[in-house]
Amino acid sequence: MTTATIVNREEWLKSRKALLAQEKEFTRQRDALSKMRQQLPWVEVGEDYLFDTNDGSTALSQLFGEHGQLVVYHFMYGPDWEVGCKSCSFWADSYNGVIAHLAARDVSLVAVSRTSLDNINSFSKRMGWSFPWVSSLNNQFNFDYNVSFTEEDKTSKRASYNYRLGPVGMDELPGFSVFSKDEAGRIYHSYSTYSRGLDMMNTAYNILDMVPKGRDEQNLDNTMAWLRLHDSY
């Protein structure tokens, strides 16, 4: 357990109020950053990609449903993988409950993976998930949004991930991408984030950041070595 300084309630309250002032400043900065994110320019998407779904072949424009905004979680799940990525699953464990709330604010959320629909359905059933999850195995979507990589990409200096060029070392990497659709049906890409930019979408990590031991990953061989699929602890 982390060693803490033990004080009386009055001293604790003084320290807590000092931290609160910093937390409020962080919140103001986060609000300002969110506003900047929302005001980013858009780029029109030139292809209405077709995905394999449980409702048949479905275009990107149809993934919006009745909403004008679409958030895509790029879920790491390669074509020859036995199961989906445990880290992506850690994030996805929070998605079932937010779908209705997002819909109330004109947003659809869909997970996309470059594996077969059969693999997606089997793993989703195992995990008890019901959020929409579709296959990009038969299109270039993952490659175009820099989350899937060829063998050449993995070792070359030309692969792009998190807005940097260089070797990536993996077939699949995670990310979030945001799209909007106008009244004429044109689709636009407004935002993508990768790597540590995904942290704010992980409910469990945000809770762990409040407790004294934090994420407790500093002495591990890699930060998420402790993680398991939720049915495997």
Sequence and secondary structure as in RCSB ss.txt:
>XXXX:A:sequence
MTTATIVNREEWLKSRKALLAQEKEFTRQRDALSKMRQQLPWVEVGEDYLFDTNDGSTALSQLFGEHGQLVVYHF
MYGPDWEVGCKSCSFWADSYNGVIAHLAARDVSLVAVSRTSLDNINSFSKRMGWSFPWVSSLNNQFNFDYNVSFT
EEDKTSKRASYNYRLGPVGMDELPGFSVFSKDEAGRIYHSYSTYSRGLDMMNTAYNILDMVPKGRDEQNLDNTMA
WLRLHDSY
>XXXX:A:secstr
        HHHHHHHHHHHHHHHHHHHHHHHHHHHHHHT   EE     EEEETTEEEEHHHHTTT SEEEEEE 
   TT SS  HHHHHHHTTTGGGHHHHHTTTEEEEEEESS HHHHHHHHHHHT  S EEE TTSSHHHHTTSB  
HHHHHSS  EETTEES   SSB  EEEEEEE TT  EEEEEEEEGGGGGGG HHHHHHTTSTTTT  TTSSSTTT
T   TT  
